[in-house]
Amino acid sequence: MSGFSATTGFPGRTPLKIGIWIGDYTGALFAALGILAALYYRKRTGKGQLIDVSQGESLIRVLDWTWLYQTLIGKDRNLYGNRDVSISPSGIFRCKDGFVAIAALDDEQFQGLCQAMGKAELAQSDRFETVSSRLEEDHNVELHGILSKWASAKTTAEIEDLADIHRFPAQRICNAEDHYGDEHLRNRGAVWEYEDPLYGTLVEYGPGPKLSESPGRHRWFTKPVGFHNEHVCRNVLNLRQEDIQQLKEEEVIGAWMDRIGAKPPDDWNGEDGVFF
C-alpha cells in the first residue's frame, strides 16, 4: 500500500520484499514522535489528544524523492535494481569475496574513483564530466556497467583501501555476524550484550540515540505476553485476588501462548524476573 515495493527490485522483474518488517519500526518511530509532540502540547495547555498513526502512511512519508520526481518530471519512479538514479555512479557491486557499495556524489569523488579504477580519462569525457551528464540514463547505465566489471576483479578490502586513498565512499555489505563481532559497535553500545532475567545471556542491537544524561539500556528481551497482569491488576488497579481470578476465568486477561517470543523459556523456574 505504501508504494515501497514499487521502488524495490530490478527492471522487468517482480518487486522485491523488503528484508525486514520496516512498517512496524517506522510506524513505531512516527508514533513516538507524535507522543512527544502531544506531551509537549499537554504541558502547555493541559489537554490531551488522539494520536492516529498508520504504518502504511508512515512508509509513504519516507519514500524520499519519489513524490518530488513525480511532481517535477511527471513520471512514475521505476525499478532500478542496485543502481541509483539520483546519484551517479552509485550502487551495490559484486566483488571476488562479497559485495560492496560504491558512490561518487560530486566531481571530486568521481575523479578519485576513476583514478582508483585506472581510468582517469573517464572524468574528462563529455558523457561523465559533470554530475548532470552522469545522471543521464544512458550514461548512468554505462557507468554502472564499468564499475561492475572493475569491482568483480577486486576484493571488498581492496576497494575500501582504494576508497580511503582516493577519497570516494565505499563500504562492504555487512551482515549480522559482522555486527556481532565488531568491537567498535560493542563499545558504542550499538551491539548490546546483557543478562536477561528469563532468557540468560542475550545480544541485541542497542538503543539508537546516545543521550549523555539519560543513556538508554537493555534489561529485558521481550517479557512474555501477560507477564505483568498480576502486577497491574493488584498494584495499579487495586483489584482483589478474587476479581483477578474472575477476569482470568472470563478470559478478559490471560497469559502467554505456546509460541516462541510470547512465552517464557521451557526451563523457566517461574521466579526469575518476577518483581511483584
Buried (B, 14 or more C-beta within 10 A) or exposed (E): EBBBBBBBBEEEEEEEEEEEEBBEEBBEBBBEEBEEEBEEEEEEEEEEEEEEBBBEBBBBEEBEEBEEBEEEEEEEBEBBBBBBBEBBBBBBBEBEEEBBBBBBEEBEBBBBBBBBBEBEEBBEEEEBBEBEBBBEEEBBEBBBEBBBEBBEEBBBEBBBBBBEEBEBBBBBBEEEEEBEEBEEBBEEBBBBEBEBBBBEEBBEEBBEEEEEEEEEEBEEBEBBBBBBBBEBBBEEEEBEEEEBEEBBEEEEBEBBEEEEEEBBEEEBEEEEBEEE
